[in-house]
Amino acid sequence: MSADLDDLFTALGRQADAIPLAGAEPARERGRRRRTRNRVVLAAAAVLLILTGAGLVVNRDRHAEPILPATTPARIRGLAPAGEPFRITDGRTWSGARISGNRVIGFSGDAEGRQVTAARDVTTGKTLWTLSDLAGPDRGWYRGMAATEDSVILLLELDGSTVDEPQDRILEFHDPQTGARRWELPHTTDDRLVLHEKVLARLIGVTGTIEGYDLITGERLWSEPGSGDPPRMITGMRAAGDPDEAGGLFDPSSEKVYPVTDDRLILASAGGRIETRNIHTGKILAVNRGRPGIEDLSAYEGRAYVTEPNGVGSPAGTLYRPPPPWSVTRSFGCGTDRLCVFEQNGASARLTLLAEPDGTVLRTTAAVPLIGFNATRLGHVFTSGGGDKGTALYDENGEVRYSDNGIGGFVDDGNVLTLTRDAGDGRFTARGVSNIDFQKVTLGTVPEISGRCDWNAELLTCPAGKQLWIWRFTR
């Protein structure tokens, strides 16, 4: 028994012994209360031991965190293991995890071409299916996995390309309930892809042809050949709350792809032509004439944004030029009529918040260097630089209300999850940060992870060597 529990039982005994005697019946009543109290303590101790053995190390500090007020959505306050960990054998390790509906999908892959993908039903705890070594010898290797509610997507990188050539690849689309392969899409690293919750759009790099495919059946829904000024960039229109992370389908081993939910697809040509199309039909909805030399393209809540050699703007014109020696690394819509601009100056970074439509600077704040993730909920912006670059949660005025040196993202409108390596032993501390009052809660400690974690409003799953852990958020 731990010293903490010894001290707790001793303290309870002293409290009982300090009660003055007052006859047999009161003594019997005190005895009944003491037995009830000890049973509660023993039950709590059993829960503590079970949770510790299940991979979640509960905070055993005697000075508990203050009880924070209720919020809407409800504040996340802890983690509870969802059954036994999902184990892998044959000397392999899990390298990724994704959530697809009520299923957790584990992925294991290595440079020798070995691969395992398996699914577990979180409700029943049963393994639904397992796929092993699909590529076969000398065909290639699986680079990683992505998932939506209705599809599990594996990226196969083929052997045979030289360093100077586009890499040949295949996207495989599997049924998340059975693991059966539904269809596949050969492509190259010169192609550009946009994942919608129902459609996959592709811009073929060599020809400028754009296509739309049904995500489940693989049926080609539409195709438009490249014109004299063919599109060179493609992006989905993000709706409010849609997260954004660069490179999700290009390198799913380290990045996560977030399907867009808006039905508009935005394309930009080398000459500055910007088209808006319906992603289901390919029908042109709008055409704008921008400026040549577009370096990056993004879209949010009905507006398209472009990064230019010396600033950022919209098709109508330049909105902002950073003062030298600062330069734009990325821009993204971050609220109604708001544009966020990440700037870099050597090792320094900052976030500039602009107002639409005139580009008025609302605030400039020191920031962590942005590599991958950003999202906006309730007008608040959360960014995660990846690795040990750090996270930051900004309010609607661009002021930093929380930051740490970890990774993370929104759980729902009211909560942020962050994972930081505090202990120095490889384990991560999980924290919940309210997007309502910006107060933090320590949720627990998770084992050293061996790949990208995933989470939604209910679950957190992390690969940790030979075990894939699954927890439920408690509120």
C-alpha positions as CSV (number, residue, x, y, z in Angstrom):
1,M,0.0,0.0,0.0
2,S,1.3,3.5,-0.9
3,A,2.5,6.0,1.7
4,D,-0.4,8.3,0.6
5,L,-3.0,5.6,1.5
6,D,-1.2,4.7,4.8
7,D,-1.4,8.4,5.8
8,L,-5.0,8.6,4.8
9,F,-6.1,5.6,6.9
10,T,-4.0,6.9,9.9
11,A,-5.7,10.3,9.7
12,L,-9.1,8.6,9.5
13,G,-8.2,6.5,12.6
14,R,-7.1,9.6,14.6
15,Q,-10.3,11.4,13.7
16,A,-12.4,8.4,14.9
17,D,-10.3,8.1,18.2
18,A,-10.8,11.7,19.0
19,I,-14.6,11.4,19.2
20,P,-15.7,11.2,22.9
21,L,-17.5,8.1,24.1
22,A,-21.3,8.5,24.7
23,G,-22.7,5.0,25.3
24,A,-23.0,1.8,23.3
25,E,-25.5,2.9,20.6
26,P,-23.6,6.0,19.5
27,A,-20.4,3.9,19.5
28,R,-22.1,1.3,17.3
29,E,-23.3,4.1,15.0
30,R,-19.8,5.6,14.8
31,G,-18.5,2.1,14.0
32,R,-21.0,1.7,11.1
33,R,-20.0,5.1,9.8
34,R,-16.3,4.2,10.1
35,R,-16.8,0.9,8.2
36,T,-18.7,2.7,5.5
37,R,-16.1,5.4,5.3
38,N,-13.3,2.8,5.1
39,R,-15.2,1.0,2.3
40,V,-15.3,4.2,0.3
41,V,-11.6,4.7,0.9
42,L,-10.8,1.2,-0.2
43,A,-13.0,1.6,-3.3
44,A,-11.1,4.8,-4.1
45,A,-7.8,3.0,-3.6
46,A,-8.9,0.2,-5.9
47,V,-9.9,2.7,-8.6
48,L,-6.5,4.4,-8.2
49,L,-4.7,1.1,-8.6
50,I,-6.7,0.1,-11.6
51,L,-6.2,3.4,-13.3
52,T,-2.5,3.3,-12.6
53,G,-2.2,-0.2,-14.0
54,A,-4.2,0.9,-17.1
55,G,-1.6,3.4,-18.2
56,L,-3.2,6.6,-16.8
57,V,-1.2,7.9,-13.9
58,V,-3.6,9.8,-11.6
59,N,-2.3,12.9,-9.9
60,R,-1.5,11.8,-6.3
61,D,-0.6,15.2,-5.0
62,R,-2.5,15.8,-1.8
63,H,-3.2,19.4,-2.8
64,A,-6.0,18.8,-5.3
65,E,-6.6,21.3,-8.0
66,P,-9.5,23.8,-7.3
67,I,-12.9,22.7,-8.5
68,L,-13.6,24.9,-11.5
69,P,-17.1,26.2,-12.4
70,A,-19.3,24.4,-15.0
71,T,-19.1,25.6,-18.6
72,T,-21.1,25.1,-21.8
73,P,-19.9,22.9,-23.5
74,A,-19.0,21.0,-20.3
75,R,-15.4,21.3,-19.1
76,I,-13.2,18.1,-19.6
77,R,-11.9,17.2,-16.1
78,G,-10.2,13.8,-16.6
79,L,-9.4,10.7,-18.6
80,A,-10.9,7.2,-18.1
81,P,-9.4,4.1,-19.8
82,A,-11.7,2.6,-22.4
83,G,-10.9,-1.0,-21.9
84,E,-7.6,-2.8,-22.3
85,P,-5.0,-1.4,-24.6
86,F,-4.9,-2.6,-28.2
87,R,-1.7,-4.7,-28.5
88,I,0.4,-5.6,-31.5
89,T,2.8,-8.6,-31.7
90,D,5.7,-9.9,-33.8
91,G,8.1,-7.3,-32.5
92,R,6.2,-4.5,-34.2
93,T,5.2,-1.1,-32.7
94,W,2.2,1.1,-33.4
95,S,3.2,4.3,-35.3
96,G,-0.1,6.0,-35.6
97,A,-3.8,6.1,-34.5
98,R,-6.9,7.6,-35.9
99,I,-10.6,7.7,-34.9
100,S,-13.3,6.7,-37.4
101,G,-16.8,6.9,-35.9
102,N,-16.9,4.6,-32.9
103,R,-13.7,2.8,-34.1
104,V,-10.1,3.4,-33.3
105,I,-7.7,2.4,-36.1
106,G,-4.1,1.5,-35.3
107,F,-1.3,1.7,-37.9
108,S,2.1,0.1,-37.9
109,G,4.6,0.6,-40.7
110,D,8.3,0.5,-41.3
111,A,10.9,1.2,-44.1
112,E,11.2,-2.6,-44.8
113,G,7.6,-2.5,-46.1
114,R,6.0,-4.3,-43.1
115,Q,2.6,-3.0,-42.3
116,V,-0.3,-3.7,-40.0
117,T,-3.6,-1.8,-39.9
118,A,-6.3,-2.9,-37.4
119,A,-9.6,-1.6,-36.1
120,R,-11.2,-1.9,-32.6
121,D,-14.8,-1.1,-31.7
122,V,-14.6,1.2,-28.8
123,T,-18.0,0.3,-27.5
124,T,-17.5,-3.5,-27.4
125,G,-13.7,-3.6,-27.2
126,K,-13.6,-6.2,-30.0
127,T,-11.1,-6.2,-32.8
128,L,-13.1,-5.7,-36.0
129,W,-10.4,-6.5,-38.6
130,T,-6.6,-6.7,-39.2
131,L,-4.7,-6.1,-42.5
132,S,-1.1,-7.2,-42.6
133,D,1.7,-6.6,-45.2
134,L,-0.6,-5.7,-48.1
135,A,2.1,-4.3,-50.4
136,G,4.1,-7.5,-50.8
137,P,7.8,-7.8,-51.5
138,D,9.5,-5.1,-53.7
139,R,6.2,-3.2,-54.3
140,G,6.7,-0.3,-51.9
141,W,5.9,0.7,-48.4
142,Y,2.9,2.2,-46.6
143,R,3.7,5.7,-45.5
144,G,0.8,6.2,-43.2
145,M,-3.0,6.3,-42.7
146,A,-5.8,8.8,-42.6
147,A,-9.4,8.3,-41.6
148,T,-12.8,9.9,-41.9
149,E,-16.2,8.8,-40.5
150,D,-16.8,6.6,-43.5
151,S,-13.3,5.6,-44.8
152,V,-9.8,4.5,-43.8
153,I,-7.2,5.7,-46.2
154,L,-3.7,4.1,-46.6
155,L,-0.9,5.8,-48.5
156,L,1.3,3.3,-50.4
157,E,4.6,4.7,-51.8
158,L,5.8,2.7,-54.7
159,D,9.4,1.7,-55.4
160,G,11.2,2.7,-58.6
161,S,11.1,6.5,-58.8
162,T,14.4,8.5,-58.8
163,V,15.1,11.5,-56.5
164,D,14.4,14.0,-59.3
165,E,11.1,12.4,-60.4
166,P,7.7,12.7,-58.9
167,Q,7.1,9.8,-56.5
168,D,4.5,7.3,-57.6
169,R,1.9,6.6,-55.0
170,I,-1.5,4.9,-54.4
171,L,-4.2,5.9,-52.1
172,E,-6.2,2.9,-50.9
173,F,-9.7,3.4,-49.5
174,H,-11.0,0.8,-47.0
175,D,-14.3,0.2,-45.3
176,P,-13.8,1.2,-41.6
177,Q,-16.2,-1.5,-40.4
178,T,-14.8,-4.5,-42.3
179,G,-11.4,-3.4,-43.6
180,A,-12.3,-4.4,-47.2
181,R,-10.6,-2.4,-49.9
182,R,-13.2,-0.4,-51.8
183,W,-11.1,1.4,-54.4
184,E,-7.7,3.0,-55.0
185,L,-6.3,6.1,-56.7
186,P,-2.8,6.0,-58.3
187,H,-1.2,9.5,-58.3
188,T,2.1,11.2,-57.9
189,T,3.6,13.7,-55.5
190,D,3.1,16.4,-58.1
191,D,-0.7,16.0,-57.7
192,R,-2.7,18.0,-55.2
193,L,-5.5,16.5,-53.1
194,V,-8.4,17.9,-51.1
195,L,-10.3,15.6,-48.8
196,H,-14.0,16.5,-48.2
197,E,-16.2,14.4,-45.9
198,K,-17.9,12.9,-49.0
199,V,-15.6,13.6,-52.0
200,L,-11.9,13.5,-52.9
201,A,-10.8,16.2,-55.3
202,R,-7.5,15.9,-57.3
203,L,-5.5,18.4,-59.3
204,I,-3.2,16.5,-61.7
205,G,0.1,18.4,-61.6
206,V,1.2,17.5,-65.1
207,T,-1.9,18.5,-67.0
208,G,-3.9,20.8,-64.7
209,T,-6.9,18.5,-64.9
210,I,-9.2,18.6,-61.9
211,E,-11.4,15.6,-60.8
212,G,-13.8,14.7,-58.1
213,Y,-14.3,11.2,-56.8
214,D,-17.0,9.7,-54.5
215,L,-15.1,8.9,-51.3
216,I,-16.9,5.6,-50.7
217,T,-17.5,4.1,-54.1
218,G,-14.5,5.7,-56.0
219,E,-16.8,6.8,-58.8
220,R,-15.4,9.7,-60.7
221,L,-18.1,12.3,-60.3
222,W,-16.6,14.9,-62.7
223,S,-13.5,16.0,-64.5
224,E,-12.4,19.2,-66.1
225,P,-9.2,19.4,-68.3
226,G,-6.6,22.2,-67.8
227,S,-7.1,25.3,-69.9
228,G,-4.5,27.7,-71.3
229,D,-3.9,29.0,-67.8
230,P,-4.5,25.8,-65.8
231,P,-4.9,25.7,-62.0
232,R,-1.7,25.1,-60.0
233,M,-3.1,25.3,-56.5
234,I,-6.2,23.8,-54.9
235,T,-7.8,24.0,-51.5
236,G,-11.1,23.3,-49.8
237,M,-13.2,26.0,-48.2
238,R,-13.0,25.6,-44.5
239,A,-16.1,26.2,-42.5
240,A,-16.1,27.6,-38.9
241,G,-14.6,25.0,-36.7
242,D,-12.9,23.0,-39.4
243,P,-9.3,22.4,-38.4
244,D,-6.5,22.9,-40.9
245,E,-3.1,21.1,-41.0
246,A,-0.7,21.2,-43.9
247,G,0.4,18.0,-45.6
248,G,-2.2,15.6,-44.1
249,L,-2.5,13.4,-47.3
250,F,1.0,14.1,-48.4
251,D,2.6,12.6,-45.3
252,P,0.0,11.0,-43.0
253,S,2.8,9.4,-40.9
254,S,3.3,12.7,-39.0
255,E,0.4,14.9,-40.1
256,K,-3.4,14.5,-39.8
257,V,-5.8,15.3,-42.6
258,Y,-9.0,17.0,-41.6
259,P,-11.8,16.6,-44.1
260,V,-13.5,19.9,-45.0
261,T,-17.2,20.2,-44.6
262,D,-18.0,23.2,-46.9
263,D,-18.9,22.2,-50.5
264,R,-16.8,24.8,-52.2
265,L,-13.4,24.1,-53.9
266,I,-11.0,26.9,-54.6
267,L,-8.4,26.8,-57.4
268,A,-5.7,29.3,-58.4
269,S,-3.6,29.5,-61.7
270,A,-0.1,30.8,-62.3
271,G,-1.7,33.8,-63.9
272,G,-3.8,34.7,-60.9
273,R,-7.2,33.3,-62.0
274,I,-9.1,32.1,-58.9
275,E,-12.1,29.8,-59.4
276,T,-14.7,28.6,-57.0
277,R,-16.3,25.3,-57.9
278,N,-18.9,22.9,-56.3
279,I,-16.8,20.0,-55.1
280,H,-19.6,17.5,-55.8
281,T,-20.3,18.5,-59.4
282,G,-17.3,20.6,-60.5
283,K,-19.6,23.4,-61.6
284,I,-18.0,26.9,-61.6
285,L,-19.6,29.1,-59.0
286,A,-17.4,32.2,-59.3
287,V,-14.3,33.4,-61.1
288,N,-12.0,36.2,-59.7
289,R,-8.9,37.7,-61.3
290,G,-6.1,38.0,-58.8
291,R,-2.4,38.7,-59.4
292,P,0.3,36.5,-60.8
293,G,2.9,34.9,-58.5
294,I,0.6,33.4,-55.9
295,E,2.6,31.3,-53.5
296,D,-0.1,29.8,-51.2
297,L,-3.8,29.6,-51.2
298,S,-6.4,29.2,-48.4
299,A,-10.1,29.7,-47.9
300,Y,-12.4,30.2,-44.9
301,E,-16.1,31.0,-44.5
302,G,-16.6,32.1,-48.1
303,R,-13.4,34.1,-48.6
304,A,-10.3,33.1,-50.5
305,Y,-6.8,34.3,-49.3
306,V,-3.5,34.3,-51.2
307,T,0.1,34.6,-50.0
308,E,2.1,36.7,-52.4
309,P,5.9,37.3,-52.6
310,N,5.6,40.4,-50.4
311,G,2.4,40.0,-48.5
312,V,-1.0,38.5,-48.1
313,G,-4.3,39.4,-49.6
314,S,-7.6,38.4,-51.3
315,P,-8.4,38.3,-55.0
316,A,-9.3,42.0,-54.8
317,G,-5.9,43.2,-53.6
318,T,-3.1,43.1,-51.1
319,L,-4.2,43.4,-47.5
320,Y,-1.0,43.4,-45.6
321,R,2.8,43.6,-46.2
322,P,5.0,42.8,-43.2
323,P,7.7,45.3,-42.5
324,P,11.3,44.1,-43.2
325,P,13.0,41.9,-42.1
326,W,9.7,40.0,-41.3
327,S,8.3,37.7,-43.9
328,V,5.0,35.8,-44.2
329,T,5.2,32.1,-43.6
330,R,1.5,31.3,-43.6
331,S,-1.9,33.0,-43.5
332,F,-5.3,31.5,-42.7
333,G,-8.9,32.7,-42.0
334,C,-9.4,32.7,-38.2
335,G,-12.9,34.0,-37.6
336,T,-15.6,36.1,-39.2
337,D,-13.9,38.8,-41.2
338,R,-10.6,37.9,-39.6
339,L,-7.3,36.9,-41.2
340,C,-4.3,35.6,-39.2
341,V,-0.8,36.0,-40.6
342,F,2.2,34.1,-39.2
343,E,5.5,36.0,-39.8
344,Q,9.1,34.9,-39.3
345,N,12.2,36.8,-38.6
346,G,15.1,34.4,-38.1
347,A,14.2,32.4,-35.0
348,S,11.5,34.8,-34.0
349,A,7.8,34.4,-34.9
350,R,4.7,36.5,-34.4
351,L,1.0,36.4,-35.2
352,T,-0.7,39.4,-36.8
353,L,-4.5,39.6,-36.7
354,L,-6.1,41.5,-39.5
355,A,-9.6,42.8,-40.0
356,E,-11.5,42.3,-43.3
357,P,-12.1,43.8,-45.8
358,D,-9.4,46.6,-45.4
359,G,-6.6,44.7,-43.7
360,T,-6.5,46.8,-40.6
361,V,-4.0,45.4,-38.1
362,L,-5.9,44.6,-34.9
363,R,-3.0,43.1,-32.9
364,T,0.5,41.6,-33.3
365,T,1.5,39.0,-30.7
366,A,4.7,37.0,-30.2
367,A,4.0,33.4,-31.3
368,V,5.5,30.0,-31.5
369,P,6.7,29.1,-35.0
370,L,3.8,27.5,-36.9
371,I,4.5,24.2,-38.7
372,G,1.2,22.5,-39.1
373,F,-2.1,22.9,-37.1
374,N,-4.6,25.8,-36.6
375,A,-8.3,26.0,-35.9
376,T,-10.8,28.6,-34.8
377,R,-13.7,28.0,-32.4
378,L,-16.0,30.6,-30.8
379,G,-13.7,33.2,-32.4
380,H,-10.7,31.9,-30.5
381,V,-7.6,30.6,-32.4
382,F,-5.6,27.6,-31.4
383,T,-2.2,26.8,-33.0
384,S,0.1,23.9,-32.5
385,G,3.6,24.1,-34.0
386,G,4.3,20.3,-33.8
387,G,7.1,18.5,-32.1
388,D,8.3,20.7,-29.2
389,K,7.5,24.0,-30.9
390,G,4.5,24.6,-28.6
391,T,0.9,25.5,-28.6
392,A,-1.0,28.8,-28.1
393,L,-4.7,29.7,-27.5
394,Y,-5.6,33.2,-28.6
395,D,-8.8,35.1,-27.7
396,E,-11.0,37.0,-30.2
397,N,-8.7,40.0,-29.8
398,G,-5.5,38.1,-30.6
399,E,-4.2,38.0,-27.0
400,V,-2.5,34.8,-25.9
401,R,-4.6,33.3,-23.1
402,Y,-2.7,30.0,-22.7
403,S,0.5,28.4,-24.1
404,D,2.8,25.5,-23.4
405,N,5.6,23.6,-25.1
406,G,3.5,20.7,-26.3
407,I,1.1,19.6,-29.0
408,G,-2.7,19.7,-29.1
409,G,-6.0,20.9,-30.6
410,F,-9.6,21.5,-29.9
411,V,-11.7,18.8,-28.4
412,D,-14.9,20.7,-29.0
413,D,-16.1,24.3,-28.9
414,G,-15.4,24.6,-25.2
415,N,-12.2,22.7,-24.7
416,V,-8.6,22.3,-25.9
417,L,-6.4,19.3,-25.2
418,T,-2.6,19.7,-24.9
419,L,0.1,17.0,-24.4
420,T,3.4,18.2,-22.9
421,R,6.5,16.2,-22.1
422,D,7.0,17.5,-18.5
423,A,8.6,14.6,-16.6
424,G,11.7,14.2,-18.8
425,D,11.1,10.4,-19.0
426,G,9.2,10.3,-22.3
427,R,5.7,10.5,-20.7
428,F,3.2,13.2,-21.6
429,T,1.1,15.3,-19.2
430,A,-2.5,15.7,-20.6
431,R,-4.2,19.0,-19.9
432,G,-7.6,20.3,-20.6
433,V,-7.9,24.0,-21.3
434,S,-11.3,25.7,-21.3
435,N,-12.0,27.8,-24.4
436,I,-14.6,29.6,-22.3
437,D,-12.6,30.9,-19.3
438,F,-9.1,29.7,-20.3
439,Q,-8.6,27.7,-17.0
440,K,-6.5,24.5,-17.2
441,V,-7.0,21.1,-15.6
442,T,-4.4,18.4,-15.4
443,L,-6.1,15.2,-16.8
444,G,-3.3,12.7,-16.1
445,T,-0.1,11.3,-17.6
446,V,0.0,9.1,-20.7
447,P,2.8,6.7,-21.6
448,E,5.6,7.7,-24.0
449,I,4.0,7.8,-27.4
450,S,5.4,6.3,-30.6
451,G,3.4,8.2,-33.2
452,R,0.6,10.7,-33.8
453,C,-2.3,10.7,-31.3
454,D,-5.9,11.4,-32.3
455,W,-8.9,12.7,-30.4
456,N,-12.5,14.0,-30.8
457,A,-15.1,15.2,-28.4
458,E,-15.3,11.8,-26.6
459,L,-12.0,9.9,-27.1
460,L,-8.2,10.2,-26.9
461,T,-6.1,7.5,-28.5
462,C,-2.3,7.3,-28.6
463,P,0.2,4.7,-29.9
464,A,2.7,3.7,-27.3
465,G,5.1,1.1,-28.6
466,K,3.3,-2.3,-28.6
467,Q,0.2,-0.9,-27.1
468,L,-2.5,1.5,-28.4
469,W,-4.2,3.3,-25.6
470,I,-7.8,4.6,-25.7
471,W,-9.3,6.9,-23.1
472,R,-12.7,8.6,-22.7
473,F,-12.8,12.2,-21.6
474,T,-14.7,12.7,-18.3
475,R,-16.6,15.9,-17.6
